[in-house]
Amino acid sequence: MSELFRKYHLGHFVGEYRNNLFERIDKLEITDSTNISELAARLKTEFTIYPIVIGQPEPSQPKETTKKMHDHWGRLINQGVLEIIVTIPFEGNHKLFYCMASRSTIVYLEDNVVIGNSDIKATITLTQFDEKAYFSEVNEIISTVSVNLPAIHDEIKPWNDRLENLIQQALENRRGIVSKKFDFMEKIGLKVNPKSTEYLVPPTITKKAIPTPATETSKTVSKEKVPILQEEVYKDIREVLYNVGKAIERKPSLYKDKHEEDLRDIFLLFLETRYEATTGIGEAFNKKGKTDILLKYAKDGSNLFVAECKFWKGQKKLTEGIDQLLGYLTHRDTKTALLFFVDQKEMTSVVRTIKTEISSHKNYSRHIRDTYEHSINYEFTLPDDSDKKIQVEVMLFHFPKI
């Protein structure tokens, strides 16, 4: 059955735009150096709900063929017909065709009509060269898909009209929150790096910087001061990795035919330029073997963050990836990440497999939280020290083969 003008409630549809806008702004790191006007303009372009404007129909060459049809006596016969594929272009948000306004007329589309992202295609079948019959069918299709558009356009207009002011106000509020956060970060030993600018991750994310690591007295090594990564910094690193991964997902040219090391280097680039007094090392040696991403505090070589990058190859690779990551760690390392690059078309089953099977790992302790979509935080123990708790952020990025 056709979902024309009945799949979404228009009020809920607009509400989702509002929620997504605020969610996007809440992830931005806005400072006094951020170009607010440019950022606001980009957000307005992205979150405007563009009305639909239908263009002129464009018919294909008629194709002479036969079709099984019933004659006047109800008999099934092979009837000679003309098939014309009509393309009706339109501009605007194609999802509005599936929205139900507060006042809406129920209409149905025939199976021969398909609405795409930028055009409507219909196959018109004629039994003779009759231009009136052709135009009648085309006009009927346009009338059907247009019947509720005036009401829909009236109801999205208030959102579009106030969007610019809404964005400006939200950005200013976010700048105030970020300012307070940066003040807090400086007080605990973090320093914002004003020289690090945006690259690749849309929209603008002003990059921050890292700290002298906090320390705690080791219980394993007597009277040794062990550097630890503050939770606030670990959260920021995960956010950087997640935003970079999502940006790469939207740019297939960046991941097409790439190996683990190539993709790793993109993530590493952001981490290395993100933090002052920190060195990012790819394939660095640490305890038992090599690790894909290792952030070390440059002044004394203390490990701040360890991550492993893997292409997803099934449940066996999940276990191997965790074993490999834990094998790199010492009692100094407490916060880590395991990045899986999923190159198969279907993503849901991979997420399900991880959530189901990870708890069977011998060093698994507990699920902490779902940090983002397809990014989950778990607690593990070290293989040689069951009292030592390790945080592992399992992140999945969809890089399907092209």
DOLUM-91920 format. One line per 3 residues: their letters; for each residue x, y, z of N, C-alpha, C. Coordinates in steps of 0.05 Angstrom, whole numbers, plus 5000, padded with zeros to 4 digits. Layout:
<rs>
a	X/Y/Z/X/Y/Z/X/Y/Z ~ ...
</rs>
This chain:
<rs>
mse	5017/4976/5000/5000/5000/5000/5018/5025/5000 ~ 5010/5045/4984/5025/5070/4982/5026/5084/5009 ~ 5050/5095/5015/5054/5111/5040/5052/5141/5034
lfr	5042/5148/5011/5041/5176/5003/5025/5192/5024 ~ 5037/5213/5035/5025/5231/5055/5014/5216/5080 ~ 5027/5194/5087/5017/5180/5111/5039/5166/5127
kyh	5064/5167/5119/5085/5153/5133/5094/5167/5158 ~ 5096/5194/5157/5104/5210/5181/5083/5231/5187 ~ 5080/5236/5213/5065/5260/5221/5083/5284/5217
lgh	5074/5304/5204/5090/5327/5197/5102/5340/5222 ~ 5085/5342/5243/5095/5354/5268/5119/5339/5279 ~ 5118/5312/5278/5140/5296/5288/5164/5299/5270
fvg	5159/5301/5244/5181/5304/5224/5196/5330/5230 ~ 5182/5352/5234/5195/5378/5240/5209/5376/5267 ~ 5196/5362/5286/5209/5358/5313/5235/5344/5311
eyr	5237/5324/5293/5263/5310/5289/5284/5328/5279 ~ 5277/5346/5261/5296/5366/5251/5306/5383/5274 ~ 5288/5391/5291/5296/5408/5314/5315/5392/5333
nnl	5307/5367/5339/5324/5351/5357/5352/5347/5345 ~ 5353/5341/5319/5378/5336/5305/5396/5361/5304 ~ 5383/5384/5301/5398/5409/5301/5411/5414/5328
fer	5396/5411/5349/5407/5416/5376/5428/5395/5383 ~ 5424/5370/5374/5443/5349/5379/5469/5356/5365 ~ 5467/5366/5340/5491/5373/5325/5506/5396/5339
idk	5491/5417/5347/5504/5440/5360/5517/5432/5387 ~ 5504/5414/5401/5515/5406/5427/5541/5391/5425 ~ 5548/5382/5401/5574/5368/5397/5596/5387/5387
lei	5589/5412/5381/5609/5431/5371/5626/5443/5393 ~ 5651/5448/5386/5669/5461/5405/5672/5490/5395 ~ 5655/5508/5404/5655/5535/5393/5670/5553/5412
tds	5689/5568/5400/5705/5587/5416/5702/5615/5404 ~ 5717/5634/5415/5716/5661/5404/5727/5662/5375 ~ 5744/5643/5368/5756/5643/5342/5738/5629/5321
tni	5717/5617/5329/5699/5604/5310/5684/5624/5294 ~ 5682/5620/5268/5667/5637/5250/5637/5630/5253 ~ 5624/5644/5271/5596/5637/5277/5578/5642/5253
sel	5582/5663/5238/5565/5669/5215/5567/5647/5194 ~ 5591/5638/5188/5595/5617/5168/5582/5591/5178 ~ 5587/5585/5203/5576/5560/5215/5545/5561/5215
aar	5534/5584/5222/5505/5587/5223/5493/5584/5195 ~ 5507/5595/5175/5497/5593/5148/5497/5563/5138 ~ 5518/5548/5146/5519/5520/5138/5496/5504/5152
lkt	5492/5510/5177/5471/5496/5192/5444/5503/5181 ~ 5440/5528/5173/5414/5536/5162/5409/5521/5136 ~ 5429/5519/5119/5426/5504/5094/5419/5475/5099
eft	5432/5463/5119/5428/5435/5125/5401/5429/5137 ~ 5391/5447/5154/5367/5441/5170/5342/5456/5160 ~ 5344/5471/5138/5320/5481/5126/5305/5458/5113
iyp	5279/5458/5117/5262/5438/5104/5251/5451/5078 ~ 5263/5444/5056/5257/5457/5031/5231/5448/5019 ~ 5213/5466/5012/5187/5459/5000/5192/5445/4973
ivi	5172/5430/4965/5174/5416/4939/5164/5433/4917 ~ 5179/5435/4896/5171/5449/4871/5173/5429/4848 ~ 5151/5423/4836/5150/5403/4815/5155/5415/4788
gqp	5173/5403/4773/5181/5413/4746/5164/5401/4724 ~ 5174/5406/4699/5159/5397/4675/5165/5367/4670 ~ 5144/5352/4663/5147/5323/4657/5165/5319/4632
eps	5181/5298/4633/5198/5292/4610/5193/5263/4602 ~ 5179/5259/4579/5172/5232/4570/5195/5219/4555 ~ 5196/5192/4556/5215/5177/4541/5204/5171/4513
qpk	5220/5159/4496/5209/5150/4470/5189/5128/4475 ~ 5166/5129/4462/5146/5107/4465/5157/5080/4457 ~ 5152/5060/4473/5161/5033/4466/5137/5016/4459
ett	5138/5004/4435/5116/4987/4426/5121/4959/4437 ~ 5101/4948/4451/5104/4922/4463/5076/4910/4466 ~ 5074/4887/4478/5048/4874/4484/5045/4871/4514
kkm	5019/4871/4521/5013/4868/4550/4988/4851/4553 ~ 4987/4833/4572/4963/4818/4577/4942/4836/4589 ~ 4919/4838/4575/4897/4855/4584/4871/4840/4580
hdh	4850/4849/4594/4824/4837/4590/4808/4853/4569 ~ 4795/4839/4551/4779/4853/4531/4751/4859/4542 ~ 4734/4868/4525/4706/4875/4534/4691/4851/4545
wgr	4699/4827/4537/4684/4803/4546/4698/4790/4570 ~ 4719/4803/4580/4734/4793/4603/4755/4772/4597 ~ 4760/4768/4571/4780/4749/4563/4808/4762/4565
lin	4828/4745/4573/4855/4755/4575/4869/4752/4548 ~ 4877/4775/4537/4890/4775/4510/4916/4789/4511 ~ 4933/4785/4491/4957/4800/4487/4951/4825/4471
qgv	4951/4848/4485/4943/4873/4472/4968/4889/4465 ~ 4969/4899/4440/4990/4916/4432/4988/4943/4446 ~ 5009/4952/4459/5008/4977/4474/5033/4994/4469
lei	5031/5019/4478/5054/5037/4479/5062/5042/4508 ~ 5087/5039/4515/5096/5045/4542/5114/5070/4541 ~ 5108/5089/4558/5123/5114/4560/5131/5118/4589
ivt	5157/5120/4593/5167/5126/4620/5170/5156/4623 ~ 5155/5167/4641/5154/5196/4646/5170/5203/4671 ~ 5189/5221/4668/5204/5231/4691/5195/5259/4698
ipf	5186/5262/4723/5176/5288/4732/5196/5298/4753 ~ 5213/5317/4746/5233/5327/4765/5221/5344/4786 ~ 5233/5346/4809/5224/5364/4830/5248/5373/4847
egn	5245/5396/4860/5264/5406/4879/5252/5405/4906 ~ 5268/5403/4927/5258/5403/4954/5262/5377/4968 ~ 5252/5375/4992/5255/5351/5009/5235/5330/5002
hkl	5246/5308/4990/5228/5287/4980/5212/5273/5002 ~ 5221/5275/5027/5207/5262/5049/5180/5276/5055 ~ 5177/5300/5045/5151/5314/5049/5128/5299/5035
fyc	5135/5284/5014/5114/5269/5000/5102/5248/5019 ~ 5116/5241/5040/5107/5220/5059/5097/5231/5085 ~ 5095/5258/5087/5086/5270/5112/5057/5276/5112
mas	5044/5273/5135/5016/5279/5138/5013/5305/5153 ~ 5001/5325/5140/4996/5351/5153/4972/5348/5171 ~ 4967/5369/5187/4945/5368/5206/4918/5365/5191
rst	4917/5376/5167/4894/5372/5149/4905/5359/5124 ~ 4895/5335/5119/4907/5320/5097/4886/5304/5082 ~ 4888/5303/5056/4870/5287/5039/4883/5260/5034
ivy	4869/5238/5038/4879/5212/5033/4879/5206/5003 ~ 4902/5199/4992/4904/5192/4964/4923/5168/4962 ~ 4922/5156/4938/4938/5132/4934/4953/5134/4907
led	4976/5123/4907/4992/5122/4882/4990/5093/4871 ~ 4988/5092/4844/4989/5066/4831/5017/5055/4832 ~ 5019/5029/4828/5046/5016/4830/5065/5025/4808
nvv	5054/5037/4787/5071/5045/4764/5084/5072/4769 ~ 5080/5084/4793/5091/5110/4800/5111/5106/4823 ~ 5135/5116/4820/5156/5114/4840/5168/5141/4846
ign	5168/5149/4871/5180/5175/4879/5209/5170/4888 ~ 5227/5184/4875/5255/5183/4883/5264/5207/4899 ~ 5290/5211/4901/5300/5234/4917/5297/5261/4902
sdi	5296/5260/4876/5295/5285/4861/5276/5284/4837 ~ 5263/5261/4833/5244/5259/4811/5223/5238/4816 ~ 5202/5239/4801/5180/5219/4802/5180/5205/4775
kat	5181/5179/4775/5181/5163/4750/5155/5147/4748 ~ 5142/5148/4725/5117/5134/4721/5118/5120/4694 ~ 5107/5096/4693/5104/5082/4667/5075/5085/4658
itl	5071/5098/4636/5044/5103/4625/5040/5084/4602 ~ 5018/5069/4603/5012/5050/4582/4988/5060/4566 ~ 4991/5062/4540/4970/5071/4522/4964/5049/4501
tqf	4939/5047/4494/4931/5027/4474/4931/5039/4446 ~ 4935/5065/4444/4936/5078/4418/4951/5105/4420 ~ 4959/5116/4397/4973/5142/4398/4953/5164/4404
dek	4949/5168/4430/4928/5188/4439/4941/5207/4458 ~ 4948/5231/4448/4962/5250/4466/4944/5260/4489 ~ 4918/5260/4484/4900/5269/4506/4901/5249/4529
ayf	4901/5223/4522/4902/5202/4543/4929/5204/4558 ~ 4950/5210/4543/4977/5213/4556/4976/5236/4576 ~ 4968/5260/4567/4968/5283/4585/4949/5280/4608
sev	4927/5266/4603/4908/5261/4625/4921/5245/4647 ~ 4936/5224/4640/4949/5207/4660/4971/5222/4674 ~ 4987/5238/4659/5008/5254/4672/4997/5274/4691
nei	4976/5288/4683/4964/5308/4700/4951/5295/4725 ~ 4941/5271/4722/4929/5257/4745/4950/5250/4765 ~ 4974/5242/4756/4996/5235/4774/5005/5261/4789
ist	5009/5282/4774/5018/5307/4786/4998/5317/4807 ~ 4972/5315/4799/4951/5324/4818/4952/5307/4843 ~ 4956/5281/4841/4956/5263/4864/4979/5270/4883
vsv	5003/5273/4872/5026/5278/4889/5027/5306/4900 ~ 5011/5324/4889/5011/5352/4897/4989/5360/4916 ~ 4969/5342/4919/4944/5350/4932/4949/5361/4961
nlp	4968/5350/4975/4972/5359/5003/4996/5377/5007 ~ 5010/5383/4985/5034/5400/4988/5028/5428/4998 ~ 5007/5442/4989/5002/5469/5000/5000/5469/5030
aih	4985/5450/5041/4982/5449/5071/5008/5442/5084 ~ 5024/5424/5073/5050/5417/5084/5068/5441/5083 ~ 5069/5456/5061/5086/5479/5059/5079/5501/5079
dei	5053/5504/5084/5044/5523/5104/5054/5516/5132 ~ 5055/5490/5138/5062/5481/5165/5092/5480/5170 ~ 5108/5479/5148/5137/5479/5152/5148/5508/5151
kpw	5132/5526/5142/5141/5554/5139/5150/5566/5166 ~ 5134/5563/5188/5144/5574/5213/5171/5564/5221 ~ 5177/5538/5217/5203/5527/5224/5225/5541/5207
ndr	5221/5543/5181/5241/5555/5164/5244/5585/5170 ~ 5222/5599/5177/5224/5627/5182/5240/5634/5207 ~ 5238/5617/5228/5252/5623/5253/5278/5608/5256
len	5285/5592/5236/5309/5575/5238/5334/5591/5242 ~ 5338/5613/5228/5363/5628/5230/5367/5639/5259 ~ 5346/5650/5270/5348/5661/5298/5352/5638/5318
liq	5339/5615/5313/5342/5592/5330/5370/5582/5331 ~ 5383/5581/5307/5411/5572/5305/5429/5592/5319 ~ 5426/5617/5314/5443/5638/5326/5442/5636/5357
qal	5418/5633/5367/5415/5632/5396/5428/5606/5407 ~ 5423/5584/5394/5435/5558/5403/5465/5559/5402 ~ 5477/5571/5381/5506/5573/5379/5518/5590/5401
enr	5504/5612/5407/5514/5629/5429/5513/5615/5455 ~ 5491/5600/5460/5489/5584/5484/5511/5563/5486 ~ 5516/5551/5463/5537/5530/5463/5565/5542/5468
rgi	5569/5565/5457/5595/5579/5461/5599/5584/5491 ~ 5578/5592/5505/5580/5596/5534/5587/5571/5549 ~ 5574/5548/5540/5579/5523/5554/5608/5514/5549
vsk	5617/5517/5523/5644/5508/5517/5665/5525/5532 ~ 5659/5551/5535/5677/5569/5550/5680/5559/5579 ~ 5657/5551/5591/5658/5541/5618/5674/5514/5619
kfd	5670/5498/5598/5684/5472/5598/5714/5476/5595 ~ 5722/5495/5578/5750/5501/5574/5763/5512/5600 ~ 5747/5529/5614/5757/5539/5639/5762/5516/5659
fme	5743/5498/5659/5746/5474/5676/5770/5457/5668 ~ 5774/5453/5642/5796/5437/5632/5823/5450/5639 ~ 5825/5476/5637/5850/5490/5645/5856/5487/5674
kig	5834/5487/5691/5838/5485/5719/5848/5457/5727 ~ 5842/5437/5711/5851/5410/5718/5876/5402/5702 ~ 5888/5421/5688/5913/5416/5675/5912/5414/5645
lkv	5888/5418/5633/5886/5417/5604/5889/5445/5592 ~ 5900/5445/5567/5904/5471/5554/5892/5470/5526 ~ 5876/5489/5519/5864/5489/5492/5885/5497/5472
npk	5886/5483/5450/5905/5489/5429/5892/5507/5408 ~ 5897/5533/5407/5884/5551/5389/5893/5548/5360 ~ 5916/5534/5356/5927/5531/5329/5915/5508/5313
ste	5902/5490/5327/5890/5467/5313/5863/5474/5301 ~ 5860/5471/5275/5836/5479/5262/5821/5456/5250 ~ 5797/5461/5239/5780/5439/5229/5792/5427/5204
ylv	5786/5402/5200/5793/5388/5175/5777/5363/5173 ~ 5762/5360/5153/5746/5336/5146/5721/5333/5162 ~ 5721/5337/5188/5697/5330/5204/5677/5353/5202
ppt	5654/5349/5189/5634/5370/5187/5615/5368/5211 ~ 5603/5389/5221/5611/5417/5215/5636/5424/5231 ~ 5642/5450/5232/5666/5459/5245/5668/5449/5274
itk	5691/5436/5280/5697/5428/5307/5724/5439/5315 ~ 5724/5459/5332/5749/5471/5340/5764/5451/5358 ~ 5788/5444/5351/5802/5423/5365/5815/5432/5391
kai	5815/5415/5410/5825/5421/5437/5853/5409/5441 ~ 5863/5411/5465/5890/5401/5470/5892/5387/5496 ~ 5915/5372/5500/5917/5356/5524/5940/5364/5541
ptp	5939/5357/5563/5947/5361/5590/5971/5347/5599 ~ 5981/5355/5621/5998/5337/5637/5980/5316/5649 ~ 5986/5290/5646/5968/5270/5656/5965/5272/5687
ate	5941/5266/5696/5938/5263/5725/5952/5238/5734 ~ 5958/5236/5760/5972/5212/5770/5957/5201/5794 ~ 5961/5175/5797/5952/5162/5822/5973/5143/5831
tsk	5974/5136/5856/5994/5118/5866/5987/5090/5859 ~ 6006/5076/5846/6001/5049/5837/5999/5030/5861 ~ 5979/5011/5859/5977/4991/5880/5995/4967/5874
tvs	6003/4966/5848/6019/4943/5840/6048/4948/5844 ~ 6057/4972/5838/6085/4979/5841/6087/4999/5864 ~ 6101/4992/5884/6102/5008/5909/6112/5036/5904
kek	6096/5056/5914/6103/5084/5914/6108/5096/5887 ~ 6099/5082/5866/6103/5093/5839/6080/5111/5831 ~ 6085/5134/5820/6064/5151/5810/6057/5143/5782
vpi	6032/5133/5778/6024/5123/5751/6007/5143/5737 ~ 6015/5151/5712/5999/5171/5697/5972/5158/5689 ~ 5951/5173/5692/5925/5163/5683/5912/5184/5665
lqe	5894/5174/5648/5880/5192/5629/5853/5200/5642 ~ 5850/5227/5646/5825/5236/5659/5801/5228/5642 ~ 5779/5223/5655/5754/5215/5641/5745/5236/5621
evy	5749/5261/5627/5741/5283/5609/5757/5281/5583 ~ 5782/5275/5585/5799/5273/5561/5793/5248/5545 ~ 5788/5225/5560/5781/5201/5546/5755/5204/5531
kdi	5736/5219/5542/5711/5224/5529/5716/5241/5503 ~ 5734/5260/5505/5740/5277/5482/5753/5261/5460 ~ 5772/5243/5467/5785/5226/5447/5765/5209/5433
rev	5746/5197/5448/5726/5180/5435/5709/5196/5416 ~ 5703/5221/5424/5686/5238/5407/5701/5245/5381 ~ 5727/5250/5383/5743/5255/5360/5743/5231/5341
lyn	5749/5208/5352/5749/5184/5335/5722/5179/5322 ~ 5700/5183/5338/5673/5178/5327/5667/5198/5304 ~ 5673/5223/5308/5667/5243/5288/5683/5239/5263
vgk	5709/5232/5266/5726/5226/5243/5715/5202/5228 ~ 5708/5180/5243/5698/5156/5230/5672/5161/5215 ~ 5654/5177/5226/5629/5183/5213/5634/5200/5188
aie	5653/5218/5190/5660/5234/5166/5671/5217/5144 ~ 5688/5198/5151/5699/5180/5130/5677/5164/5117 ~ 5657/5155/5134/5635/5140/5123/5621/5155/5100
rkp	5619/5181/5103/5605/5198/5083/5623/5204/5058 ~ 5648/5195/5059/5666/5201/5036/5679/5175/5027 ~ 5665/5159/5011/5676/5133/5003/5704/5134/4990
sly	5711/5156/4978/5737/5158/4965/5760/5156/4986 ~ 5753/5162/5011/5774/5161/5032/5779/5132/5041 ~ 5758/5114/5040/5763/5087/5050/5764/5066/5027
kdk	5758/5074/5003/5758/5054/4981/5786/5043/4977 ~ 5788/5016/4977/5813/5002/4972/5834/5008/4993 ~ 5827/5018/5016/5847/5024/5037/5851/5001/5056
hee	5875/4999/5066/5882/4979/5086/5879/4991/5114 ~ 5881/4973/5134/5878/4982/5162/5897/5006/5168 ~ 5922/5003/5158/5942/5024/5165/5934/5051/5152
dlr	5923/5050/5128/5915/5075/5115/5893/5089/5130 ~ 5873/5074/5139/5851/5085/5154/5861/5094/5181 ~ 5878/5078/5194/5888/5085/5220/5902/5112/5219
dif	5917/5117/5198/5932/5142/5196/5914/5167/5195 ~ 5890/5164/5184/5871/5186/5184/5863/5193/5213 ~ 5855/5172/5228/5848/5177/5256/5872/5188/5271
llf	5895/5177/5266/5919/5185/5281/5925/5214/5276 ~ 5921/5223/5251/5926/5251/5244/5911/5270/5262 ~ 5885/5264/5267/5869/5281/5283/5878/5281/5313
let	5884/5257/5323/5892/5255/5351/5919/5269/5355 ~ 5937/5267/5336/5963/5278/5339/5963/5309/5339 ~ 5945/5320/5322/5943/5349/5321/5923/5360/5341
rye	5909/5342/5355/5888/5351/5374/5900/5360/5400 ~ 5922/5348/5408/5932/5352/5436/5961/5362/5436 ~ 5965/5383/5452/5992/5393/5457/6007/5374/5477
att	6033/5375/5475/6050/5359/5493/6044/5329/5491 ~ 6034/5321/5467/6027/5293/5463/6037/5284/5436 ~ 6047/5260/5434/6056/5249/5409/6038/5225/5401
gig	6029/5224/5376/6014/5202/5366/6033/5184/5351 ~ 6032/5158/5357/6051/5140/5344/6035/5117/5332 ~ 6038/5112/5306/6025/5089/5293/6043/5065/5294
eaf	6031/5042/5299/6046/5017/5300/6070/5019/5319 ~ 6066/5031/5343/6088/5034/5362/6090/5009/5379 ~ 6114/5003/5389/6118/4980/5406/6110/4987/5435
nkk	6096/4969/5448/6087/4973/5475/6082/4946/5488 ~ 6098/4939/5507/6097/4913/5520/6100/4890/5501 ~ 6078/4875/5495/6081/4849/5480/6082/4853/5450
gkt	6073/4874/5439/6072/4876/5410/6067/4904/5400 ~ 6059/4906/5375/6053/4932/5363/6024/4939/5366 ~ 6019/4965/5369/5991/4974/5371/5986/4994/5349
dil	5961/4996/5340/5954/5013/5318/5956/5043/5325 ~ 5945/5050/5348/5947/5078/5356/5955/5079/5385 ~ 5977/5093/5390/5986/5097/5418/5993/5126/5422
lky	5979/5138/5441/5984/5166/5448/6003/5166/5473 ~ 6026/5179/5470/6045/5179/5492/6049/5208/5501 ~ 6052/5212/5526/6059/5239/5537/6088/5244/5530
akd	6093/5265/5514/6119/5269/5502/6141/5273/5523 ~ 6135/5285/5546/6156/5293/5565/6168/5269/5579 ~ 6153/5248/5584/6164/5226/5599/6158/5199/5586
gsn	6144/5199/5563/6138/5174/5549/6116/5158/5562 ~ 6100/5170/5580/6078/5155/5593/6056/5150/5572 ~ 6045/5126/5573/6022/5120/5555/5997/5133/5565
lfv	5983/5147/5547/5958/5160/5554/5934/5145/5543 ~ 5937/5134/5519/5914/5121/5506/5924/5101/5486 ~ 5911/5077/5485/5919/5056/5467/5894/5047/5452
aec	5897/5044/5425/5874/5035/5409/5884/5015/5387 ~ 5866/4998/5379/5872/4978/5359/5851/4981/5336 ~ 5860/4980/5311/5843/4982/5288/5842/4956/5273
kfw	5818/4947/5266/5814/4921/5253/5792/4922/5233 ~ 5795/4908/5211/5772/4902/5194/5756/4880/5206 ~ 5730/4883/5206/5712/4862/5218/5712/4837/5200
kgq	5720/4815/5213/5720/4789/5199/5705/4768/5215 ~ 5686/4776/5231/5670/4757/5246/5677/4755/5275 ~ 5662/4738/5289/5665/4735/5318/5693/4728/5327
kkl	5706/4711/5311/5733/4703/5318/5752/4727/5320 ~ 5749/4746/5301/5766/4770/5301/5760/4788/5324 ~ 5734/4787/5334/5727/4803/5358/5744/4793/5381
teg	5744/4767/5386/5760/4756/5408/5789/4761/5404 ~ 5799/4757/5380/5828/4762/5375/5835/4792/5379 ~ 5817/4810/5370/5822/4838/5373/5824/4846/5402
idq	5806/4835/5419/5806/4842/5447/5831/4830/5460 ~ 5838/4805/5453/5862/4793/5464/5887/4809/5457 ~ 5888/4818/5431/5911/4833/5422/5913/4859/5437
llg	5890/4873/5440/5891/4899/5454/5899/4896/5483 ~ 5887/4877/5497/5894/4872/5525/5923/4864/5528 ~ 5933/4850/5508/5961/4841/5509/5981/4863/5507
ylt	5972/4886/5496/5990/4910/5494/5992/4924/5521 ~ 5972/4921/5538/5969/4939/5561/5987/4931/5585 ~ 5994/4951/5600/6007/4947/5625/5989/4957/5647
hrd	5998/4957/5672/5982/4967/5694/5978/4997/5692 ~ 5993/5010/5674/5991/5039/5671/5967/5047/5654 ~ 5959/5029/5634/5939/5036/5615/5911/5028/5625
tkt	5893/5046/5625/5866/5040/5636/5844/5047/5616 ~ 5849/5063/5596/5828/5071/5577/5837/5067/5549 ~ 5821/5052/5534/5829/5043/5508/5806/5043/5488
all	5811/5035/5463/5790/5033/5443/5797/5011/5423 ~ 5776/4998/5413/5779/4978/5392/5761/4986/5369 ~ 5773/4994/5347/5759/5004/5324/5756/4982/5303
ffv	5731/4976/5295/5726/4957/5274/5716/4971/5249 ~ 5728/4965/5226/5720/4975/5201/5703/4954/5187 ~ 5677/4959/5184/5659/4939/5173/5656/4944/5143
dqk	5666/4925/5126/5665/4929/5097/5643/4913/5084 ~ 5626/4900/5099/5603/4886/5088/5579/4905/5087 ~ 5559/4898/5070/5537/4916/5066/5519/4918/5091
emt	5515/4896/5105/5497/4895/5127/5511/4901/5153 ~ 5501/4921/5168/5515/4930/5192/5501/4920/5218 ~ 5475/4917/5216/5459/4910/5241/5468/4884/5253
svv	5473/4864/5237/5480/4838/5247/5507/4838/5261 ~ 5525/4856/5251/5552/4858/5264/5549/4870/5292 ~ 5533/4891/5294/5528/4903/5321/5515/4882/5340
rti	5496/4867/5329/5483/4847/5346/5503/4826/5355 ~ 5520/4817/5337/5540/4797/5344/5558/4807/5366 ~ 5568/4831/5364/5586/4842/5384/5572/4844/5411
kte	5547/4855/5412/5533/4858/5437/5527/4831/5450 ~ 5522/4810/5433/5515/4784/5443/5540/4768/5452 ~ 5561/4769/5437/5584/4752/5441/5606/4763/5459
iss	5607/4789/5462/5630/4801/5476/5631/4793/5506 ~ 5607/4788/5517/5607/4780/5545/5619/4753/5551 ~ 5623/4737/5530/5634/4710/5534/5665/4711/5535
hkn	5677/4734/5531/5706/4736/5532/5715/4732/5561 ~ 5737/4718/5565/5746/4710/5592/5753/4734/5609 ~ 5760/4757/5597/5767/4781/5613/5745/4801/5614
ysr	5721/4794/5604/5699/4813/5604/5689/4818/5633 ~ 5684/4843/5639/5674/4850/5666/5645/4859/5665 ~ 5639/4881/5649/5612/4891/5647/5609/4911/5624
hir	5583/4915/5617/5576/4936/5598/5573/4962/5614 ~ 5586/4983/5604/5584/5009/5618/5563/5027/5606 ~ 5564/5031/5580/5544/5048/5567/5546/5045/5537
dty	5524/5052/5523/5525/5057/5494/5531/5086/5490 ~ 5556/5092/5482/5565/5120/5481/5553/5135/5458 ~ 5554/5123/5434/5542/5134/5410/5529/5110/5395
ehs	5516/5117/5373/5507/5096/5355/5531/5080/5345 ~ 5530/5054/5350/5552/5035/5341/5578/5041/5355 ~ 5576/5052/5380/5600/5056/5396/5593/5050/5425
iny	5606/5029/5436/5597/5018/5462/5621/5016/5481 ~ 5617/5024/5506/5638/5024/5526/5635/5000/5544 ~ 5657/4984/5546/5657/4960/5563/5680/4962/5583
eft	5678/4946/5604/5699/4943/5624/5711/4914/5622 ~ 5737/4913/5621/5751/4887/5621/5772/4887/5643 ~ 5784/4864/5648/5806/4862/5667/5831/4854/5651
lpd	5854/4860/5662/5879/4852/5650/5882/4822/5652 ~ 5894/4809/5632/5898/4780/5633/5914/4770/5657 ~ 5933/4786/5666/5950/4778/5688/5944/4792/5714
dsd	5922/4807/5715/5915/4822/5739/5885/4826/5739 ~ 5870/4808/5751/5840/4809/5750/5829/4833/5766 ~ 5846/4846/5783/5836/4869/5798/5839/4895/5782
kki	5855/4894/5760/5859/4918/5744/5838/4921/5723 ~ 5822/4943/5726/5799/4947/5708/5808/4965/5684 ~ 5799/4957/5660/5806/4970/5635/5781/4978/5621
qve	5779/5003/5612/5756/5011/5595/5763/5007/5566 ~ 5745/4994/5551/5749/4990/5523/5725/5001/5508 ~ 5729/5020/5491/5708/5031/5474/5708/5016/5448
vml	5687/5000/5442/5686/4985/5417/5670/5003/5397 ~ 5683/5011/5376/5672/5030/5357/5670/5016/5329 ~ 5647/5018/5316/5644/5006/5290/5638/5028/5269
fhf	5653/5026/5247/5649/5045/5225/5643/5030/5199 ~ 5623/5039/5184/5614/5025/5161/5628/5035/5136 ~ 5647/5019/5126/5661/5026/5101/5656/5003/5081
pki	5632/5002/5070/5625/4980/5052/5641/4980/5026 ~ 5646/4956/5016/5661/4953/4991/5646/4966/4968 ~ 5660/4980/4951/5647/4993/4928/5654/4979/4902
</rs>
